[in-house]
Amino acid sequence: MLSNSNFGSVPSTSSQRMAQARKLIAERAPDLEIDGEMHGDAALSEAVRKAAFPGTTLSGEANLLTMPNVEAANITYNLLKMVSGEGVTVGPLLLGAAKPVQSLRRLRRCGGLL
């Protein structure tokens, strides 16, 4: 659960919403290993995360990053596409869902949204 806050360090509306989302997920699926709200470096580095929050329940690095809003997700997606994929993307891929899932993506044609 990514945020501008590390485990309550910045009590903004966005960070509180991410903390509440983590709480709801933990209540509904207690077997999932989930933690946050946290910075991106804390999500990807167990050492950074433990330094910020020694009581973290997440082990290793996160394998799913949940963004606080679509703008943050789109920025991250495009940055990662360029630094790690030479501008090429594959997916989205979703495996193991117990129920049907729909992934909505923006389509572009001639610079405008379809």
Summary of the structure (lengths in Angstrom):
residues: 114
radius of gyration: 15.9
end to end distance: 30.4
largest distance: 49.6
contacts: 252
relative contact order: 0.13
helix: 38%
strand: 5%
